[in-house]
Amino acid sequence: MAERVILCIGTKKGLFIAESGPKRTRFELRGPFGDGVPVYSALVDTRAKKPRIYASSCNPWFGNKIYRSTDLGHTFKETKSAPAFPEGDGRTLQNIWAMVPGRGKKELLAGVEPASLFRSMDGGDSWEMMPGISNHEHARDWHPGYGGLCMHTIVLDGDHIHLGISTGGHYVSEDGGTTFKASNKGVGAGFVPDPYPEFGQCVHKIARHPAAPDRLYMQNHGGWEDRPGVGVLRSDDDGKSWYSIADGLPSDFGFPIVVHPDDPDTVYVVPLETVTRTCPGGQPAVWRSTNGGRKWKKLTKGFPKKDAYYTVLRDALDFDDLKAPALYMGTTNGKVWIGRDGGDQWDCLFDDLPTVYCVKSTVVTV
Amino acid sequence: MPVSVQLPSALRPYVGGADSVELDVADVRSALQGLAGVNAQLYRSICDETGAVRRHLNLFVNDAHIRDLAGVETQLKNGDTLIILTAVSGG
């Protein structure tokens, strides 16, 4: 039996799979899979004996599809259906932003645009809408940001489900997804008169570590001159209240936020210049805190020193789960970077892919 | 009445690779619903959850776009061809 690192790279022109041994010295790339259309979400589901890879396909001509692979991403086949709103609902599926394993061995959850949650119990062949959030009393008051009205984050802990919606805010279920309530105390917004509304915030990403289940980190839409300190947040009470941990960062605007797999105190963000949403000063950097956001360190070794202006999107930063985990970062200018030694050293794995929307890494044993 | 529905290449795998489907229908709406009976994924690729034809697809009856006729209510007669084409779009 051997460990293999599987890297799913969702791009503007389809899904790529990169595979490596555990030393991660050389990644072999295959693809693109799909219809040459954007892939915003991917998942390697390792719960079954035989891992399954799922990828969404946002096809502007023929609608959204889900593709599934049972051979570690050598071939993909369309599932029998994609999430679809019920007859008479009036909404139509625009994109699939998140796919995560649900409870038990079979449940698969998908967060979609317009913001709604779907569940599959048969490997993505059939889907049912979960009305507790999809038909929430707030749902018709949510509104799309530039990227659309998307449910992009699903964080699970048994019956406890946290959702991130842009722009809808943070919602929590404590009953396995039957009911949800908005939980945004301290989550600010710079684009509505009330700086701290009950809901409607432009949450960009939420992260959590299983060893610290009551602690959550959030990359919210920051960068507001008149309302500072709303961009990078932390909660110590399971998302009931939030406070800023942005002191020391060059910007509190960004998209992804991830937690180190081995340490709930170690968190990473990619601050971006607020207006252009690119690397501040043309100098790419990932920022790391090893004490839960009290202090931040700039990680630049291996990145260009100047003239680099790109964006790292919300699902384009991820860790693998090897003994010494590595970070992977995809960029809108089509590069995929590996961050070794906790992000102290960065190397470019792929230079010239299409715009990267998501990077998801998993280790499988074959 | 028998009409032929011509499919773009990307949708042919849903019907075993065939480039067209023969249906006995009287209008475009019935033809689209008939495709649902042939293959649900084929239909969903052409129409969204509300039944509307997807925005970047163009439907022609023979050589006339259905928007210049009566839309999905356009009547079909024996021997007509309903042609489904992808719009020029992308980037």
Interface residues (C-beta under 8 A of the other chain):
Chain A: D35 P60 W61 F62 G63 E78 K80 S81 A82 A84 F85 P86 E87 D89 G90 R91 T92 L93
Chain B: A10 L11 A40 Q41 R44 S45 I46 D48 E49 T50 A52 R54 R55 H56 L57 T86 A87 S89 G90
